[in-house]
């Protein structure tokens, strides 16, 4: 797999759109990022997972997945080594990040509209 495959698969997910964050391609659903190609020069795609999902992916396929260095990695941001990933693995990983983002978008509470006071 490569960056073009990552982009193709990410954009095939329902409602996914490509954007740009700090000069790198990102993939969003509902206006919020679920994956990026910020590390494509190093051969990685990046996934926004939970720390628990990240641990499971790394445990199952340590040659494919690794936490991003530092605080981002501790929050679940995960590299996927594109050259070592099969299409099925990449599809599953992107789908997991996409689904997590959809779930978070659903849980995000909208601010209530300001109350209007009627003057009599």
Secondary structure as UniProt FT lines:
FT   HELIX           3..12
FT   TURN            14..15
FT   STRAND          16..21
FT   TURN            22..23
FT   STRAND          24..29
FT   TURN            30..31
FT   STRAND          32..36
FT   TURN            38..39
FT   HELIX           40..42
FT   STRAND          44..48
FT   HELIX           51..60
FT   TURN            62..64
FT   STRAND          65..67
FT   HELIX           71..74
FT   TURN            75..76
FT   STRAND          77..81
FT   HELIX           82..84
FT   HELIX           87..107
//
